[in-house]
């Protein structure tokens, strides 16, 4: 797993809980980031971490970085369009 301290104390949003999204979530949590995760099926997320926030990061002024899983179509996603 990649741990990057540049994300420590940053607010990052992750869209999608596929393989890529889950890897990013784990890496960002290990790096000390505050992670906002969103997926249409968020109740199925296998990560059990109290610091993980399941929320739609539509207020992007409070987010330092957005990660989008490759399975999400940016043309059909309102969150991405709002950025």
Residue, then its C-alpha position, 0 to 999 in steps of 0.5 A: x500500500x502506498x502511504x503519502x504524507x502529503x495527504x495527511x490532514x487533507x480532506x479527500x473524496x473518493x467516488x466508487x468502491x470498486x477495486x481502485x476506489x477501495x485501494x485509494x480509500x485504504x491508502x488515504x486512511x493510512x496516509x492520515x487523510x480525512x476520507x469522504x467516500x461515496x458509492x451508490x452501494x455505500x452500505x456494501x463497503x467492506x472497509x470498517x474504519x470509524x474515520x471513513x465518512x460515507x457522504x456525497x462530497x458535493x460541497x467541493x470547497x471543503x475537499x482538497x482532492x477528488x479521486x474517481x474510480x475508473x468505472x464511474x462515467x464522468x458524463x453521467x455523474x452529477x458530483x463530477x459535473x459539479x466540479 
